[in-house]
Amino acid sequence: MNAWLPAAAVLALGGLGPCLPTGLRGTPEQRVAALNLAGTITSAVLLLLAQGFARTSYTDVALDLAVLAPAGTLVFTRLLAGRKPR
């Protein structure tokens, strides 16, 4: 075991932990922000795991997620744009 794997575990637990309750119970705007933050943290966790396991193919998945996560946020923002505020 090297230092990359515990760093990935700490980031996954500490970073994704607050995103889960906000994504499940927040207002729609808070849910979109939690989704965006979770995508960013997940891509960082995948990069740490790629370094920890010395697998370059895992880096491809992390970089794909880093490109696609903001696009998903834009789609949800577009869907929320027509809603009346609470």
Contacts in CASP RR format, 6 or more apart in sequence:
PFRMAT RR
TARGET T0000
AUTHOR 0000-0000-0000
METHOD contacts of the structure
MODEL  1
MNAWLPAAAVLALGGLGPCLPTGLRGTPEQRVAALNLAGTITSAVLLLLA
QGFARTSYTDVALDLAVLAPAGTLVFTRLLAGRKPR
2 52 0 8 1.000
4 48 0 8 1.000
4 49 0 8 1.000
4 51 0 8 1.000
4 52 0 8 1.000
5 48 0 8 1.000
5 49 0 8 1.000
5 52 0 8 1.000
5 53 0 8 1.000
7 48 0 8 1.000
8 45 0 8 1.000
8 48 0 8 1.000
8 49 0 8 1.000
8 52 0 8 1.000
11 41 0 8 1.000
11 44 0 8 1.000
11 45 0 8 1.000
11 48 0 8 1.000
12 41 0 8 1.000
12 45 0 8 1.000
15 37 0 8 1.000
15 41 0 8 1.000
16 38 0 8 1.000
16 41 0 8 1.000
16 42 0 8 1.000
16 45 0 8 1.000
18 34 0 8 1.000
19 34 0 8 1.000
19 35 0 8 1.000
19 37 0 8 1.000
19 38 0 8 1.000
19 41 0 8 1.000
20 34 0 8 1.000
22 30 0 8 1.000
22 31 0 8 1.000
22 33 0 8 1.000
22 34 0 8 1.000
23 30 0 8 1.000
23 31 0 8 1.000
23 34 0 8 1.000
23 35 0 8 1.000
26 34 0 8 1.000
27 86 0 8 1.000
28 80 0 8 1.000
28 83 0 8 1.000
29 80 0 8 1.000
32 73 0 8 1.000
32 76 0 8 1.000
32 77 0 8 1.000
32 80 0 8 1.000
35 69 0 8 1.000
35 72 0 8 1.000
35 73 0 8 1.000
35 76 0 8 1.000
36 69 0 8 1.000
36 70 0 8 1.000
36 73 0 8 1.000
39 65 0 8 1.000
39 69 0 8 1.000
40 66 0 8 1.000
40 69 0 8 1.000
42 65 0 8 1.000
42 69 0 8 1.000
43 62 0 8 1.000
43 63 0 8 1.000
43 65 0 8 1.000
43 66 0 8 1.000
43 69 0 8 1.000
44 62 0 8 1.000
46 58 0 8 1.000
46 59 0 8 1.000
46 61 0 8 1.000
46 62 0 8 1.000
46 65 0 8 1.000
47 58 0 8 1.000
47 59 0 8 1.000
47 62 0 8 1.000
49 58 0 8 1.000
50 56 0 8 1.000
50 57 0 8 1.000
50 58 0 8 1.000
50 59 0 8 1.000
50 62 0 8 1.000
END
